[in-house]
Amino acid sequence: MNNIEHHLIDILEPDIEFSAGDFVNYAKRAIYDIQNKGKNVIICGGTWFYIKNLLGDKLLLDCPSNKELREELSKFDSSVLWEKLNLIDKDRAKKIHPNNKDKIIRAIEMCESLKMPVSKCERKENEKFDAVWFMPEFERDDLYKRINKRVDIMLELGLYEEWSANKEKYPNSKILENTIGYKEFYDFEKNVYSTFLEAVDKIKQHTRNFAKRQLTYFRSNKDIKLIKNCDDIIKVIK
């Protein structure tokens, strides 16, 4: 990585769940370690929910996962689960799409853990980091071209072979099965797509959809400054 020390890369096996709360705990330890060396910290990524909870005003609620409960809830359709959530926490249910099964299960899990509706819980104040936010400014067409090219390069570097090896090493991993760039190959294996090329096109499409959601989240943060190049960053910092 061009002789630049990176943190929180290759720290867990790919079949281990890593929540936003886990990320915040790991990231804060890394931040303190970097700051103790007298250096500034660069937080780089696109997973808005994780970064928001690291740098936001409020801490996440402390609700550990409950594997047994999740396995039991996963047996039901998302519509049934949404109705269950609606009974115990109407306000939270309103914010989750009835088809988003994973989020619904997590919300029910949190209600069970807290013994009360999640929407009624007060979140504690988060430690305030003096952060400056930047986001590259791309024209959407240009961004989509970059995404398509990125997928092509990943394939040239062995994305399919990587998936095939990890599928054997980590069988029945829901994490891998739900990861963009992997789940399309699982679907291809199940004959959801008629050709390999169609699966590749779906990787590009799903990545573009994800990027579109990221842009929506990032643009909702008024603290984020759009930049075209490194010179723009230097100007803001000065």
C-alpha positions as CSV (number, residue, x, y, z in Angstrom):
1,M,0.0,0.0,0.0
2,N,2.7,2.4,-1.1
3,N,4.5,2.1,2.3
4,I,1.6,3.7,4.1
5,E,0.5,1.9,7.3
6,H,-3.1,0.9,7.2
7,H,-5.3,-0.3,10.0
8,L,-8.4,-2.6,10.3
9,I,-7.5,-4.6,7.2
10,D,-7.2,-8.4,7.4
11,I,-8.1,-8.5,11.1
12,L,-10.9,-11.1,11.0
13,E,-11.9,-14.2,9.0
14,P,-14.6,-13.4,6.4
15,D,-17.2,-15.6,8.0
16,I,-17.2,-13.6,11.3
17,E,-19.8,-10.9,11.7
18,F,-18.4,-7.4,12.2
19,S,-21.0,-4.8,13.3
20,A,-20.9,-1.0,13.3
21,G,-20.4,-1.2,17.0
22,D,-17.4,-3.5,16.6
23,F,-16.0,-1.1,14.0
24,V,-16.3,1.9,16.3
25,N,-14.4,0.0,19.1
26,Y,-11.6,-1.2,16.8
27,A,-11.4,2.2,15.0
28,K,-11.1,4.2,18.2
29,R,-8.3,2.0,19.5
30,A,-6.5,2.6,16.2
31,I,-7.1,6.4,16.3
32,Y,-5.7,6.6,19.9
33,D,-2.6,4.6,18.8
34,I,-2.0,6.9,15.8
35,Q,-2.6,10.1,17.8
36,N,-0.2,8.9,20.6
37,K,2.5,8.8,17.9
38,G,1.9,12.4,17.2
39,K,0.3,11.8,13.8
40,N,-3.0,12.8,12.2
41,V,-5.6,10.2,11.3
42,I,-7.2,9.6,7.9
43,I,-10.4,7.7,8.0
44,C,-11.1,6.3,4.5
45,G,-14.2,4.4,3.4
46,G,-17.6,4.5,2.0
47,T,-19.8,2.6,4.6
48,W,-21.7,5.6,5.7
49,F,-23.4,3.9,8.7
50,Y,-20.1,2.9,10.2
51,I,-18.4,6.2,9.7
52,K,-21.4,8.1,11.0
53,N,-21.4,6.1,14.2
54,L,-17.7,6.6,14.7
55,L,-17.8,10.4,14.2
56,G,-21.4,11.2,15.0
57,D,-22.8,12.9,18.1
58,K,-24.4,9.8,19.7
59,L,-23.0,6.4,20.6
60,L,-24.6,3.2,19.4
61,L,-26.9,1.3,21.8
62,D,-25.1,-1.6,23.5
63,C,-27.0,-4.6,22.1
64,P,-25.0,-7.8,21.5
65,S,-26.2,-10.2,18.8
66,N,-28.3,-13.2,19.8
67,K,-27.5,-16.0,17.4
68,E,-30.3,-18.3,18.6
69,L,-33.0,-15.6,18.3
70,R,-31.7,-14.6,14.8
71,E,-31.9,-18.2,13.6
72,E,-35.5,-18.5,15.0
73,L,-36.6,-15.3,13.4
74,S,-35.0,-16.1,10.1
75,K,-37.5,-18.9,9.6
76,F,-40.3,-16.3,9.0
77,D,-41.0,-14.1,6.0
78,S,-40.0,-10.5,6.2
79,S,-43.6,-9.3,6.1
80,V,-44.4,-11.4,9.2
81,L,-41.3,-10.1,11.0
82,W,-42.2,-6.5,10.1
83,E,-45.7,-6.9,11.6
84,K,-44.0,-8.3,14.8
85,L,-41.7,-5.3,14.9
86,N,-44.6,-3.0,14.3
87,L,-46.3,-4.4,17.4
88,I,-43.4,-3.8,19.7
89,D,-41.9,-0.7,18.2
90,K,-44.1,1.2,15.7
91,D,-41.7,4.1,15.3
92,R,-38.7,1.9,14.4
93,A,-40.9,-0.2,12.0
94,K,-41.8,3.0,10.1
95,K,-38.1,3.5,9.3
96,I,-37.5,0.0,7.9
97,H,-38.8,-1.3,4.6
98,P,-40.9,-4.4,5.1
99,N,-38.7,-6.3,2.7
100,N,-35.4,-5.5,4.6
101,K,-35.3,-8.7,6.6
102,D,-31.9,-8.3,8.1
103,K,-32.7,-4.9,9.5
104,I,-36.0,-6.0,10.8
105,I,-34.4,-9.0,12.6
106,R,-31.8,-6.7,14.1
107,A,-34.5,-4.3,15.3
108,I,-36.4,-7.1,17.0
109,E,-33.2,-8.4,18.5
110,M,-32.4,-5.0,20.0
111,C,-35.9,-4.6,21.4
112,E,-35.6,-8.0,23.1
113,S,-32.1,-7.2,24.5
114,L,-33.2,-3.7,25.8
115,K,-36.6,-4.9,27.1
116,M,-38.2,-1.9,25.5
117,P,-38.7,-0.2,22.1
118,V,-35.4,0.8,20.4
119,S,-37.0,4.1,19.4
120,K,-37.6,5.0,23.1
121,C,-33.9,4.5,24.2
122,E,-31.7,7.5,24.8
123,R,-28.2,7.2,23.2
124,K,-25.2,8.5,25.1
125,E,-23.0,11.3,23.9
126,N,-20.2,10.2,21.7
127,E,-16.6,11.4,22.0
128,K,-16.1,14.3,19.7
129,F,-13.3,14.1,17.1
130,D,-12.1,17.2,15.3
131,A,-12.8,15.8,11.9
132,V,-12.8,17.4,8.5
133,W,-15.0,15.6,5.9
134,F,-14.2,15.3,2.2
135,M,-15.9,13.5,-0.7
136,P,-14.7,13.3,-4.3
137,E,-17.0,15.1,-6.7
138,F,-17.8,12.9,-9.7
139,E,-20.2,13.2,-12.5
140,R,-22.6,10.3,-12.1
141,D,-21.8,8.9,-15.6
142,D,-18.1,9.1,-14.9
143,L,-18.5,7.4,-11.5
144,Y,-20.5,4.6,-13.1
145,K,-17.8,4.1,-15.8
146,R,-15.2,3.9,-13.0
147,I,-17.3,1.3,-11.2
148,N,-17.7,-0.8,-14.3
149,K,-13.9,-0.6,-15.0
150,R,-13.1,-1.5,-11.4
151,V,-15.2,-4.7,-11.6
152,D,-13.4,-5.7,-14.8
153,I,-10.0,-5.2,-13.1
154,M,-11.2,-7.2,-10.1
155,L,-12.1,-10.1,-12.4
156,E,-8.8,-9.9,-14.2
157,L,-7.0,-10.1,-10.8
158,G,-9.0,-13.3,-9.9
159,L,-12.3,-12.3,-8.2
160,Y,-14.1,-15.4,-9.4
161,E,-11.2,-17.7,-8.3
162,E,-11.2,-15.9,-4.9
163,W,-14.9,-16.5,-4.5
164,S,-14.6,-20.1,-5.5
165,A,-11.8,-20.7,-2.9
166,N,-13.7,-18.9,-0.1
167,K,-16.9,-20.7,-0.9
168,E,-15.1,-24.0,-0.2
169,K,-13.3,-22.6,2.9
170,Y,-16.3,-20.9,4.4
171,P,-19.4,-23.0,3.5
172,N,-22.8,-21.7,4.4
173,S,-21.5,-18.2,5.2
174,K,-24.4,-15.7,5.1
175,I,-21.9,-12.9,5.1
176,L,-20.2,-14.0,1.9
177,E,-23.5,-14.8,0.3
178,N,-24.7,-11.3,0.9
179,T,-21.6,-9.5,-0.3
180,I,-21.7,-7.6,-3.6
181,G,-19.2,-9.3,-5.9
182,Y,-19.8,-12.7,-4.3
183,K,-23.5,-13.1,-4.1
184,E,-23.9,-12.8,-7.8
185,F,-21.6,-15.8,-8.3
186,Y,-23.7,-17.8,-5.8
187,D,-26.8,-16.8,-7.8
188,F,-25.0,-17.9,-11.0
189,E,-24.3,-21.2,-9.4
190,K,-28.0,-21.6,-8.6
191,N,-28.9,-20.8,-12.2
192,V,-30.5,-17.4,-11.3
193,Y,-28.5,-16.0,-14.2
194,S,-28.2,-17.8,-17.5
195,T,-24.6,-16.8,-18.3
196,F,-21.5,-15.8,-16.5
197,L,-21.5,-12.4,-18.2
198,E,-25.0,-11.7,-16.8
199,A,-23.6,-12.3,-13.3
200,V,-20.8,-9.9,-14.0
201,D,-23.2,-7.3,-15.3
202,K,-25.2,-7.7,-12.0
203,I,-22.1,-7.1,-9.9
204,K,-21.7,-3.8,-11.8
205,Q,-25.3,-2.9,-11.4
206,H,-25.5,-3.7,-7.7
207,T,-22.3,-1.8,-7.1
208,R,-23.7,1.2,-9.0
209,N,-26.9,1.0,-6.9
210,F,-24.8,0.9,-3.7
211,A,-22.8,3.9,-4.8
212,K,-26.0,5.8,-5.5
213,R,-27.2,5.1,-2.0
214,Q,-23.8,6.2,-0.6
215,L,-24.0,9.5,-2.5
216,T,-27.5,10.2,-1.1
217,Y,-26.2,9.6,2.5
218,F,-23.1,11.6,2.0
219,R,-24.9,14.6,0.5
220,S,-27.2,14.7,3.5
221,N,-24.2,15.6,5.7
222,K,-23.7,19.4,5.4
223,D,-20.2,19.0,6.9
224,I,-18.9,17.2,3.9
225,K,-16.8,19.3,1.5
226,L,-16.8,18.2,-2.2
227,I,-13.3,18.1,-3.7
228,K,-11.9,17.5,-7.1
229,N,-8.3,16.8,-6.3
230,C,-5.7,16.9,-3.5
231,D,-5.2,20.6,-4.0
232,D,-8.8,21.2,-2.9
233,I,-8.1,19.2,0.3
234,I,-4.9,21.3,1.1
235,K,-6.9,24.5,0.6
236,V,-9.5,23.5,3.1
237,I,-7.0,22.3,5.7
238,K,-5.0,25.5,5.4
